[in-house]
């Protein structure tokens, strides 16, 4: 199974969704180069790790930050792997919707965005994206049982050495 191809297909779908939501909300969305408050060291699943590893390994390391502070790939307030950034970086802060335990739907967006009215037609269904990522993770783990379930991005370099 080609995890990288499946991942690239998912990324293409996500980019279409993000572009659509950004076009609806226009200047209300404030995520721009230099806004890096949400750029922290987070984890990604095995599927994303496997798909991104080869692409990111060819890029220079950008910091030695391996704590839970700023992202390892944040350099002077900019993402040094922007083209290859994980799903969470592509969708974070955009207007999203998700189901909660009682079955209702909640909406969320970056607090820096101008006030926007969110509904089903102008938000990203983050649950649907997370389901696809979960499937990708299961496929990657089945293909390579030596993978861990979650990785910090900086571990791409540690795995290579």
Backbone torsions as a table, in degrees:
resi	resn	phi	psi	omega
1	UNK	NA	134.1	-179.6
2	UNK	-93.2	92.1	-178.9
3	UNK	-59.1	-40.4	-178.2
4	UNK	-61.7	-41.1	179.2
5	UNK	-66.1	-44.3	178.0
6	UNK	-61.2	-40.9	179.3
7	UNK	-64.7	-44.3	179.7
8	UNK	-62.8	-36.1	176.3
9	UNK	-63.8	-43.7	177.7
10	UNK	-63.1	-43.8	179.4
11	UNK	-60.6	-42.3	179.0
12	UNK	-61.0	-42.1	178.0
13	UNK	-64.6	-42.5	-180.0
14	UNK	-64.5	-41.2	179.7
15	UNK	-62.5	-38.1	176.5
16	UNK	-62.7	-46.2	179.1
17	UNK	-61.5	-46.3	-178.4
18	UNK	-63.8	-42.6	178.5
19	UNK	-61.4	-42.3	179.6
20	UNK	-62.8	-48.2	-178.8
21	UNK	-64.4	-41.0	178.1
22	UNK	-64.2	-36.6	-180.0
23	UNK	-68.8	-32.9	178.1
24	UNK	-68.9	-45.2	-173.1
25	UNK	-91.1	-14.3	175.1
26	UNK	51.2	-129.7	-175.3
27	UNK	-70.3	-4.5	176.3
28	UNK	-68.4	-25.4	178.9
29	UNK	-86.1	120.0	-173.3
30	UNK	-101.0	-1.2	-179.9
31	UNK	-64.4	115.4	-177.6
32	UNK	-144.8	166.0	175.2
33	UNK	-54.0	133.0	-179.8
34	UNK	98.7	-20.0	175.0
35	UNK	-88.2	106.6	-172.3
36	UNK	-127.2	18.5	-177.0
37	UNK	-61.0	-29.8	-178.3
38	UNK	-94.3	3.4	-178.7
39	UNK	-85.0	84.6	-177.9
40	UNK	-119.2	166.7	176.7
41	UNK	-74.9	108.1	179.2
42	UNK	-119.9	177.7	178.1
43	UNK	-109.5	157.0	174.1
44	UNK	-124.8	159.7	-179.8
45	UNK	-77.4	169.8	-177.4
46	UNK	-59.5	-37.2	-179.4
47	UNK	-64.5	-47.1	177.5
48	UNK	-65.0	-42.1	179.3
49	UNK	-57.2	-48.9	-179.0
50	UNK	-62.6	-39.7	-178.0
51	UNK	-72.4	-34.4	-175.6
52	UNK	-89.1	-22.2	-171.7
53	UNK	-52.6	-51.8	-177.6
54	UNK	-64.4	-34.3	-179.4
55	UNK	-73.4	-43.2	-174.8
56	UNK	-78.4	-30.2	-179.6
57	UNK	-57.8	-28.9	-178.6
58	UNK	-81.9	-3.7	-179.9
59	UNK	-97.8	153.0	178.7
60	UNK	-70.7	146.5	173.5
61	UNK	-64.6	148.1	-173.0
62	UNK	-114.8	-16.8	176.3
63	UNK	-161.8	172.9	176.1
64	UNK	-107.1	16.5	-174.3
65	UNK	-79.3	106.2	179.7
66	UNK	-117.0	15.8	177.0
67	UNK	-92.3	-168.2	-178.4
68	UNK	-89.9	19.4	178.0
69	UNK	-85.8	-134.3	-178.0
70	UNK	-61.7	152.1	-179.8
71	UNK	-61.2	142.5	178.4
72	UNK	-56.3	-30.4	-175.1
73	UNK	-100.5	11.3	177.6
74	UNK	-86.7	122.5	-178.7
75	UNK	-133.2	116.9	-178.9
76	UNK	54.5	39.9	177.1
77	UNK	79.1	6.0	-178.9
78	UNK	-123.7	151.1	178.7
79	UNK	-81.9	119.9	-179.0
80	UNK	-81.9	-7.7	177.2
81	UNK	-119.9	29.0	-171.3
82	UNK	-47.9	-45.3	-179.1
83	UNK	-61.3	-30.3	-175.8
84	UNK	-110.5	15.7	-176.6
85	UNK	-60.1	147.3	-179.7
86	UNK	-67.5	170.0	-178.0
87	UNK	-57.3	-44.1	-177.0
88	UNK	-58.8	-35.7	179.5
89	UNK	-72.1	-28.9	-179.5
90	UNK	-75.4	-30.8	-173.1
91	UNK	-108.0	-18.4	-174.5
92	UNK	-60.1	131.2	177.8
93	UNK	90.6	-20.8	177.3
94	UNK	-74.4	157.8	177.2
95	UNK	-64.8	118.2	-179.6
96	UNK	-126.5	161.5	173.7
97	UNK	-129.7	151.2	-178.7
98	UNK	-156.4	152.7	178.6
99	UNK	-82.2	145.6	175.1
100	UNK	-111.3	172.6	-172.7
101	UNK	-54.1	-34.6	-177.8
102	UNK	-82.0	4.0	177.8
103	UNK	91.7	-8.6	178.4
104	UNK	-79.3	169.0	-179.9
105	UNK	-109.0	134.7	174.9
106	UNK	-116.2	157.2	-179.3
107	UNK	-120.8	149.3	-179.8
108	UNK	-148.5	151.7	178.0
109	UNK	-159.1	160.2	177.5
110	UNK	-58.9	135.6	179.8
111	UNK	-65.4	-16.2	177.7
112	UNK	-80.6	-18.0	178.0
113	UNK	-64.3	148.8	173.4
114	UNK	-61.8	152.5	179.0
115	UNK	-55.5	128.4	178.9
116	UNK	-132.6	149.8	174.3
117	UNK	-88.5	123.0	-178.1
118	UNK	-108.5	139.2	175.9
119	UNK	-149.5	-177.1	-175.2
120	UNK	-62.1	-30.7	-175.0
121	UNK	-85.4	-11.8	-177.4
122	UNK	-126.4	24.9	177.6
123	UNK	-132.5	165.7	177.6
124	UNK	-96.5	132.1	176.0
125	UNK	-77.6	92.4	-174.5
126	UNK	-69.4	-27.3	177.0
127	UNK	-62.6	-41.3	179.5
128	UNK	-62.8	-42.7	178.1
129	UNK	-64.8	-44.1	-179.8
130	UNK	-64.4	-33.7	176.0
131	UNK	-64.0	-42.6	179.0
132	UNK	-66.3	-38.9	175.8
133	UNK	-63.8	-38.4	179.2
134	UNK	-63.3	-40.9	177.8
135	UNK	-64.6	-44.1	178.1
136	UNK	-59.5	-41.5	178.6
137	UNK	-63.4	-44.0	179.6
138	UNK	-62.4	-41.6	178.9
139	UNK	-63.9	-42.3	-179.9
140	UNK	-64.4	-42.2	179.6
141	UNK	-67.4	-35.0	177.6
142	UNK	-68.1	-40.5	-179.4
143	UNK	-69.8	-35.8	-178.0
144	UNK	-138.3	87.5	-177.6
145	UNK	-61.6	-13.2	179.1
146	UNK	-76.4	-13.8	178.6
147	UNK	-68.2	148.1	170.9
148	UNK	-83.7	165.3	178.4
149	UNK	-73.6	-34.7	-177.3
150	UNK	-132.6	147.7	179.2
151	UNK	-138.9	145.1	163.9
152	UNK	-80.1	147.7	-178.8
153	UNK	-57.0	-38.6	-177.9
154	UNK	-62.3	-19.0	-179.8
155	UNK	-67.3	-14.6	175.1
156	UNK	-57.7	-41.4	179.8
157	UNK	-73.5	-36.1	179.6
158	UNK	-67.5	-34.4	179.3
159	UNK	-69.9	-25.9	-177.0
160	UNK	-80.0	-24.3	-175.1
161	UNK	-90.9	NA	NA
